[in-house]
Every structure is written in structure tokens, then in C-alpha cells.
Amino acid sequence: MRFYLDHAASSPLRPEAREAWVAASEVVGNASSTHGAGQDARRLLEESREQIAQMLGCDPIEVVLTSGGTEAINTALRGLWMSRDADADAIVLPDAEHHATMDTVAALHTGGAAVRAVPVDAASRIDLAAFTAALPGAAVATALVANNETGTINDADALARAASAAGVPLHLDAVAACGHVPLSFRMLRGDAPAATGLVALSIAGHKIGAPVGTGALVVARSARMAPLLHGGAQQRGLRAGTQDVPGAAALAAALTASEAEREDEAVRLSALRDRLIDGIRQVVPQAELLGDPVRRLPGNAHLLFPGAVGESLLFLLDMAGIAASTGSACQAGVAEPSHVVMAMGRSEQDARSALRFTLGRTSTDADVDAVLAAIADAYARASR
């Protein structure tokens, strides 16, 4: 029997999303065509966009559909960088961002962008004072709403206000946060001047039960952003190509379902998570919870197991039918220490000894029981 505790990597497909995808797949036509079939597809596409916009607190025209979080992040960072003012030469980058952000900024740095690093504290919270100090004159800033490894929730409102006050365009990575914390692009943007403050927010569909290959980037009407892809005027010219109507319908259905249950699920998952953490620390007293103990995603339990290699623990748990993670799924198969844990001031050895358990809508007490039954033996063996 399998016990799945890796929802942060990818959450199971929701029935609502599957049904919406199948139904939309029966609609024949390219949404850019002018004939009746094309307009039927266009109608469904725009209805889905409206639904997505309602869930994310933005205008429908601000929703740019993408193939997932990585494309959304690349579109935002590259697009804002290419549209920067001539005298702006820096990107503000917190130290514990997702690799989709870090690698994009690294590529831009190779092309001449200066990088202003911002530290995080021992709980992986972005240092607001350092973030604010790094902003003046920057071309673009980026930040996580919630850390994808530790689950720590940042003060997105304060980050957006700081960017607005400094006149710098800000991208927020909400991939890990979407479906778990309230998100309103409009409220986070506030009364920021045109083309500055929060101008872009990215999400990924498969984190909330939509199909893999779906996602969105919210782009403020006033944003100056060059397109990543060329070849058509779709989506305000920001993302060329034939639009995925079934994917849009499935994403809209998944967002709507996740938002409807978000508050109740937060209570349920928090209780399940706390039982998991307390149970692990009872049978493995050496285990240490990483990240903010209070302001964290409800389903996230990120723990340090001193003296044990995370990859070994992962293998032993997998043998017991338990799926967990040593960090970002985008780094799966790469034996390297967690840059997030090291950014928190921990040693490289600690960064190799962390394990992330993430719960979701299909998680039950049985999943927690399975971990608690296996973790002590797995830790003892991995420590040897």
C-alpha cells in the first residue's frame, strides 16, 4: 500500500478538474479561429479565465495562461528584465527562492544583470528590512509567498508595499501558497503606481489538483513586460501560441474547488500535520522542525534528522510504501544539499539531513500512522 506525503511536489488530480478537462476536450475548434466552432472554444476559454481571475482576485484580462509555474516565473522575470528602465541594472533575489527563480536569475546574471541577494532568517523568512534596503534603483524584485521547502509563509503584503514605495516592479511566486492561503492580486497590489509594486504573480495547476502542464501568471494591466514566446498576439501578446482550452477549464475547476474548501482544509491539515510532527519527535527525539512553527503552510512538516542522510531516509521510507521528499521536486535525482536549509544558516551536513512531508486533500490519519510506524527504524538505519 502506498502512503503519499508529497503533495507539495504534485497533488492528485481532482475529480472536478478531470471532468472539466474531459468536457472541454469535446469542444472542437481553435479559440483563435473566427468560425462558430472556434468561437465556442473561445467562449469556454474566456469563461475559464474569468473563473480563474475571480479566484485570484484580479481582472480576467490580467490572467496569462501558462504551462505551469516554471514558465510563469520565467515569463515574469525575463519579461520584466527586458522591459526595464535603462538605468536599472539589478534584480533583488532572496536567498531561499525556488530553483525556477534562482536559475532564471542566474541566466540573466550571465547576460549582465546584477543580483542583490537578500538573506532569510533561521526560519527561512525573508528579511523585510534587507529586502527593502535592496530595492532602490532595482529593475525587478521577486519573492516567495510561502517557501516551497519549509512551508514558511512570508509577509507578502509588506513585501508588495515595500516594492511599491521604492517604485520597483515585484513578482510574487505563489506556486506553493496557492490553495492554502488567501490570495488576492488586487489587494496585494493596493494603490501601487503604474508598472511598479506587485505586477506579477505565478501559480501552477498541479499543486492544487489540476493537470500537470497548467498554470497562470497574473500580470497587472499597467505592467511593462516583454513576451517570452513570439508568434501571435494571444493573451495581450505576452504568451504566443494556441491556447489550451481544456487545461484552462481544468485549472479553473481546481482553483474553485480548492478555494471552496481552503479554510476547512487548513484546520484539518494543520491538525494532521501537528500530529505527524509531535509523533515523529516522540519516536525520534533528535528530529527538529525547520521553518516558522506558526506561520507555515497547513500541510507542511519539514524536519531535520541529525546524522542521517536525507536520501537514505527517503529510500528506506519508500521501501515502506511512504512517499516524501528531501526538498523541491524540481531537484529530484540531484544529490545536493538544500540551498534553503543552508540559507537558514545551517551546515551543509544539516542541509543533507532534512526531509519534507507534505499533506493534501487526500491525506488521512493512515498516512500519518504509516510514517510514525516506520520513521524510528528508518532513522536508526540511515544514521548507521
C-alpha distance (Angstrom), angle and dihedral (degrees) to the residues before:
residue distance angle dihedral
M1 . . .
R2 3.79 . .
F3 3.80 124.3 .
Y4 3.79 111.0 -163.3
L5 3.82 116.3 -152.6
D6 3.80 99.7 154.7
H7 3.80 102.8 88.7
A8 3.82 90.9 136.9
A9 3.80 88.0 66.2
S10 3.79 94.3 48.2
S11 3.79 131.8 -27.2
P12 3.82 122.5 -141.2
L13 3.79 116.9 -91.3
R14 3.80 111.8 -90.8
P15 3.83 117.6 -125.6
E16 3.82 89.0 -128.7
A17 3.80 91.1 54.7
R18 3.80 92.9 46.1
E19 3.81 91.9 50.6
A20 3.80 92.5 46.8
W21 3.80 90.9 48.9
V22 3.82 93.8 49.6
A23 3.81 92.9 46.2
A24 3.81 92.6 48.4
S25 3.81 90.6 47.9
E26 3.80 88.3 64.6
V27 3.82 90.4 61.5
V28 3.80 106.4 96.5
G29 3.78 119.7 -149.4
N30 3.77 145.9 64.5
A31 3.80 110.5 -92.5
S32 3.82 89.5 -135.3
S33 3.82 93.6 56.8
T34 3.80 119.3 102.1
H35 3.81 98.0 -144.5
G36 3.79 123.5 96.3
A37 3.81 95.8 -94.5
G38 3.79 90.8 50.2
Q39 3.78 91.6 49.4
D40 3.81 90.8 50.9
A41 3.80 87.6 56.5
R42 3.80 90.7 44.9
R43 3.79 91.1 52.1
L44 3.80 92.4 52.9
L45 3.80 90.9 44.8
E46 3.79 93.6 52.6
E47 3.80 93.0 44.1
S48 3.81 87.7 54.3
R49 3.80 91.1 47.6
E50 3.80 89.8 51.8
Q51 3.80 90.2 51.2
I52 3.82 91.8 49.3
A53 3.81 90.4 48.2
Q54 3.78 91.4 51.6
M55 3.81 91.3 52.8
L56 3.83 93.1 47.4
G57 3.80 96.6 42.6
C58 3.79 98.5 -117.9
D59 3.80 140.6 105.5
P60 3.83 117.6 -82.0
I61 3.80 91.7 -120.1
E62 3.82 88.3 59.3
V63 3.82 93.3 61.1
V64 3.81 112.8 97.0
L65 3.81 110.6 -173.0
T66 3.80 114.8 -138.5
S67 3.80 139.9 174.9
G68 3.81 91.2 -101.9
G69 3.78 145.0 -57.8
T70 3.80 97.3 -51.0
E71 3.79 93.3 56.0
A72 3.80 91.1 44.1
I73 3.81 91.7 52.5
N74 3.81 92.9 45.6
T75 3.80 91.3 48.0
A76 3.80 91.6 51.3
L77 3.80 99.3 44.7
R78 3.79 98.4 38.8
G79 3.79 92.5 40.7
L80 3.79 94.2 50.2
W81 3.79 92.0 44.3
M82 3.79 93.2 51.3
S83 3.81 90.4 49.5
R84 3.80 95.8 47.3
D85 3.77 126.4 128.8
A86 3.80 113.1 -92.2
D87 3.81 94.1 -112.7
A88 3.82 95.3 48.4
D89 3.79 111.1 93.9
A90 3.82 107.2 157.6
I91 3.79 140.9 81.4
V92 3.81 119.3 -151.8
L93 3.81 107.8 -137.0
P94 3.83 127.0 176.7
D95 3.80 113.6 -140.4
A96 3.83 99.4 -119.0
E97 3.81 101.8 51.5
H98 3.80 124.3 135.8
H99 3.81 116.3 -86.7
A100 3.82 90.3 -112.7
T101 3.80 86.2 66.7
M102 3.80 98.6 35.6
D103 3.80 94.5 49.1
T104 3.80 92.4 46.5
V105 3.80 91.1 51.5
A106 3.82 89.8 45.7
A107 3.81 89.4 55.5
L108 3.82 90.7 48.9
H109 3.80 89.5 47.8
T110 3.81 89.1 55.6
G111 3.79 86.2 54.4
G112 3.79 92.7 53.5
A113 3.80 107.7 -80.8
A114 3.80 116.5 139.2
V115 3.81 114.3 -135.3
R116 3.79 122.8 -142.4
A117 3.79 105.9 -160.7
V118 3.80 119.3 -148.8
P119 3.82 119.6 -158.8
V120 3.78 126.8 -131.6
D121 3.78 124.5 -145.1
A122 3.80 129.0 -116.6
A123 3.81 89.8 -79.5
S124 3.85 92.0 49.7
R125 3.80 93.0 -108.0
I126 3.80 114.2 149.9
D127 3.81 109.8 -109.4
L128 3.81 100.5 -116.7
A129 3.81 94.8 -163.2
A130 3.81 92.1 51.3
F131 3.81 90.8 44.5
T132 3.81 90.5 52.0
A133 3.81 92.2 46.9
A134 3.82 91.5 52.2
L135 3.81 95.0 53.0
P136 3.84 107.6 76.5
G137 3.79 110.9 105.7
A138 3.82 94.6 -0.8
A139 3.79 120.5 142.6
V140 3.80 95.2 -141.1
A141 3.80 140.5 -9.8
T142 3.79 129.4 -154.1
A143 3.80 135.0 -169.5
L144 3.78 142.8 167.4
V145 3.79 119.3 -109.7
A146 3.81 87.1 -153.5
N147 3.79 127.6 5.5
N148 3.79 110.5 -108.5
E149 3.81 94.0 -144.4
T150 3.80 106.9 36.7
G151 3.81 97.6 26.3
T152 3.81 92.0 -131.5
I153 3.81 111.3 157.2
N154 3.80 115.3 -137.3
D155 3.79 126.1 -149.3
A156 3.80 95.6 -99.7
D157 3.79 92.6 174.4
A158 3.80 92.3 56.3
L159 3.81 91.7 46.0
A160 3.80 90.7 51.5
R161 3.80 92.3 48.0
A162 3.80 91.1 50.3
A163 3.80 91.8 51.6
S164 3.79 91.1 47.5
A165 3.80 92.5 50.7
A166 3.82 90.5 49.8
G167 3.81 93.3 46.7
V168 3.81 92.7 -121.9
P169 3.83 124.9 137.3
L170 3.81 111.7 -117.9
H171 3.80 131.2 -156.1
L172 3.81 118.1 -160.2
D173 3.80 119.6 -157.5
A174 3.81 103.7 -144.5
V175 3.81 96.1 166.1
A176 3.82 94.6 113.5
A177 3.80 94.3 35.9
C178 3.80 99.7 49.1
G179 3.79 112.1 108.1
H180 3.81 92.5 14.7
V181 3.81 105.8 62.6
P182 3.82 130.0 32.0
L183 3.80 111.6 -90.1
S184 3.78 125.6 -168.1
F185 3.78 116.4 164.4
R186 3.78 90.5 -168.5
M187 3.80 94.0 53.8
L188 3.81 93.9 43.8
R189 3.79 90.7 49.3
G190 3.80 92.3 50.3
D191 3.78 114.2 166.7
A192 3.80 95.9 -28.6
P193 3.81 114.9 158.9
A194 3.80 117.8 -102.2
A195 3.81 115.7 -69.1
T196 3.82 93.4 3.1
G197 3.79 137.2 85.7
L198 3.80 114.8 30.7
V199 3.80 106.1 -1.5
A200 3.83 102.8 152.3
L201 3.81 138.2 34.0
S202 3.81 125.8 -178.9
I203 3.82 132.1 -153.3
A204 3.82 136.4 172.9
G205 3.80 124.2 -141.0
H206 3.79 100.5 -145.6
K207 3.81 91.9 61.5
I208 3.81 90.1 66.1
G209 3.80 101.5 37.3
A210 3.81 101.3 -83.6
P211 3.82 119.2 124.5
V212 3.79 120.5 -76.7
G213 3.80 107.5 -98.8
T214 3.81 96.6 46.1
G215 3.77 128.1 105.5
A216 3.77 144.6 123.0
L217 3.76 144.1 -133.6
V218 3.77 117.9 -150.8
V219 3.80 108.3 -146.2
A220 3.80 120.3 -172.5
R221 3.80 115.0 -120.7
S222 3.79 89.8 -120.3
A223 3.82 96.4 48.9
R224 3.77 120.6 120.0
M225 3.78 105.1 -140.2
A226 3.79 131.7 156.6
P227 3.82 115.7 -142.1
L228 3.79 121.4 -105.3
L229 3.82 92.1 -152.5
H230 3.81 127.3 41.8
G231 3.77 130.8 -162.3
G232 3.78 107.5 89.1
A233 3.79 145.5 19.1
Q234 3.78 95.8 -109.1
Q235 3.81 119.5 140.1
R236 3.81 96.7 12.7
G237 3.80 87.8 -47.5
L238 3.82 90.0 -71.3
R239 3.81 96.6 111.4
A240 3.79 118.7 24.8
G241 3.78 123.1 -158.5
T242 3.79 141.8 70.9
Q243 3.78 107.3 -50.7
D244 3.80 120.3 -119.9
V245 3.80 103.6 -122.0
P246 3.85 97.1 179.5
G247 3.80 89.9 46.6
A248 3.80 91.2 51.3
A249 3.81 91.6 49.3
A250 3.80 91.7 48.8
L251 3.81 92.7 47.6
A252 3.81 90.7 49.8
A253 3.81 91.0 50.4
A254 3.81 93.0 47.9
L255 3.81 93.0 47.7
T256 3.80 92.0 48.7
A257 3.82 93.0 48.5
S258 3.80 94.1 45.8
E259 3.80 92.7 48.7
A260 3.82 92.0 48.6
E261 3.80 91.7 56.6
R262 3.80 99.3 30.2
E263 3.80 99.7 105.4
D264 3.80 95.7 44.4
E265 3.80 91.7 43.5
A266 3.81 90.8 50.5
V267 3.80 89.7 58.5
R268 3.81 93.5 44.8
L269 3.78 95.9 45.0
S270 3.80 93.8 44.3
A271 3.80 89.7 55.9
L272 3.80 91.4 46.6
R273 3.81 91.0 46.9
D274 3.79 93.2 49.3
R275 3.79 90.7 49.7
L276 3.80 88.8 51.7
I277 3.82 93.4 48.9
D278 3.81 94.3 45.4
G279 3.81 91.5 45.9
I280 3.79 93.5 50.4
R281 3.79 92.6 48.7
Q282 3.79 90.7 50.5
V283 3.81 93.9 55.6
V284 3.83 95.1 32.2
P285 3.83 105.2 33.8
Q286 3.81 90.6 178.7
A287 3.81 91.6 64.3
E288 3.80 114.5 108.6
L289 3.78 127.7 -160.3
L290 3.81 112.4 -127.0
G291 3.78 125.5 -155.6
D292 3.78 130.7 32.1
P293 3.82 108.3 -28.5
V294 3.81 92.6 -147.4
R295 3.82 111.5 20.1
R296 3.79 96.5 56.0
L297 3.79 136.3 116.7
P298 3.82 109.6 -81.0
G299 3.80 95.9 -121.0
N300 3.81 99.5 41.4
A301 3.83 124.2 106.9
H302 3.80 110.4 170.0
L303 3.78 111.9 178.9
L304 3.77 138.3 -179.7
F305 3.82 116.2 -138.1
P306 3.82 104.4 -165.0
G307 3.78 116.0 -139.3
A308 3.79 95.1 12.0
V309 3.79 126.2 100.3
G310 3.78 110.5 -124.3
E311 3.80 92.9 -138.9
S312 3.81 90.1 56.2
L313 3.80 91.6 49.4
L314 3.78 89.6 47.9
F315 3.81 91.6 52.6
L316 3.81 93.9 47.6
L317 3.80 92.5 48.1
D318 3.79 90.6 47.5
M319 3.80 88.4 54.6
A320 3.80 86.1 56.6
G321 3.81 90.5 52.3
I322 3.81 95.9 -102.2
A323 3.80 121.3 132.6
A324 3.81 115.6 -155.1
S325 3.82 134.9 139.1
T326 3.78 142.8 -123.9
G327 3.81 90.9 -143.6
S328 3.77 139.8 -57.8
A329 3.81 113.6 14.5
C330 3.80 87.9 -139.9
Q331 3.81 86.9 70.8
A332 3.83 94.5 48.2
G333 3.77 112.9 141.7
V334 3.80 92.3 20.1
A335 3.82 110.8 112.0
E336 3.78 99.9 -147.5
P337 3.80 133.0 124.8
S338 3.78 118.0 -97.1
H339 3.80 109.6 -93.5
V340 3.81 87.7 -156.6
V341 3.80 93.6 58.8
M342 3.80 90.8 45.6
A343 3.82 90.6 49.2
M344 3.81 86.5 57.2
G345 3.80 88.5 63.2
R346 3.79 97.3 -98.8
S347 3.78 126.5 136.8
E348 3.78 124.9 -100.3
Q349 3.80 88.3 -109.3
D350 3.82 90.1 56.0
A351 3.79 89.3 47.1
R352 3.81 88.2 59.0
S353 3.81 93.1 47.6
A354 3.80 102.1 59.7
L355 3.78 126.8 108.3
R356 3.80 128.2 -168.4
F357 3.79 122.5 -149.6
T358 3.81 113.9 -173.6
L359 3.79 125.1 -173.5
G360 3.79 128.6 -158.1
R361 3.78 144.6 173.6
T362 3.84 93.9 -60.2
S363 3.83 93.9 48.1
T364 3.80 118.7 115.4
D365 3.79 140.5 174.6
A366 3.79 87.4 -89.7
D367 3.81 89.9 66.9
V368 3.79 91.2 53.0
D369 3.80 91.7 45.0
A370 3.80 90.7 53.3
V371 3.81 92.5 53.6
L372 3.80 93.3 45.9
A373 3.80 90.5 50.4
A374 3.81 93.5 51.4
I375 3.79 108.4 30.7
A376 3.82 100.9 78.8
D377 3.81 93.9 54.1
A378 3.81 91.8 41.3
Y379 3.81 90.9 51.8
A380 3.79 93.0 47.5
R381 3.81 91.6 50.7
A382 3.82 94.3 43.0
S383 3.80 90.7 49.6
R384 3.78 90.4 56.3
